[in-house]
């Protein structure tokens, strides 16, 4: 019987947990022994007693070193990577091309490290897709942050004191996070516009009650997996010209455009932002990857020319109960791919495992990470 360990996250501001009592029961049913670090779920609303009732053993952080499988939300630090025993498995988000020290430690410790954010966009893997589940929470939370910061209400109100006009919200990027932002803003009563370079998004935006701002689409606007591709400088220039008038009319601007593995594209320049009214709010959901908005600062709230720019980098952690619930269900589904009768069987040639495995048996398997290591051997 393999032992699985669920740690308490140590990254500052991280309140999520990679397993919940519900998924502990699922892991036990799969024949695994489950150990949960004391206090791992408290910040997300899951008490130690709930894990114990579900059948988990409560342990200290040192249990990481004896576990066969370790689950996590954030990339472990170097010491935590080194602490895992040889031949064990790490399952978490890893961002391996930007965490090379951790990758080296995992490689040298002969840990099979699996990065859930690399999950392929195929039908069979949808229930394992942490990017989609966490983006859903992030899009929802972005609107709530904007609503709490904006010095006016979102809905149209007819009162004895006169009419209150609805807030105008513009969402740039209509992926999972953007669509959830559109849906949430509409529920709060805002007038919503949205833009995306992928033509297929127009129907999705309109089905949620938003108005699609058409800036045209470059050739090959999306990857085979459905993600937006980085566009040319010329297309970005034309896109900015069209968007400027819509941005100046918006009370709230939410930007969600990310290119996997690359710096986020700048969609809103300082000149475009200067046209926004004082009191307006921008939520730059890409702030942690360089930002879609000039002037946004990763992890900070800044006010420029009367416009508040929010650069929160971990929105799912602000709604930790449900984001943990979704993440944990993704993980449980993923375990079902290679855990049989209580024992893991890692075949890195299998489609899903091949896509997510970063290190295995002392080797770096992920091509982009291997290239980054070769360019930075120190």
ABEGO torsion letter per residue (X at the ends): XBBBBBBBBABBGBABBABBAAAAAAAAAAGBBBBBBBGAAAAAGBBAAAAAAAGBBBBBAAAAAABABBBBABBBBAAAAAABBBGBBBBBBAGAAABAAAAAAAAAAGBBBBBAAABBBBAAAAAABAAAAAAAAAAAAAAAAAAAABABBABBBBBAAEBBBBBBBBBBEABAAAAAAAAAAAAAGBBBBBBBABAAAAAAAAAAGBBBBBAEBBBGABBAAGBBBBBBAAAAAAAAAAAAAAAAABABBBBABBBBGBBBBBABBAAAAAABBBGBBBBBAAAAAGEABBGBBBGBBBBBGGBBBBABABAAAABAAAAAAAAAAAAAAAAAAABBGGBBBBBAABAAAAAABABBGGBBABAAAAAAAAABAX
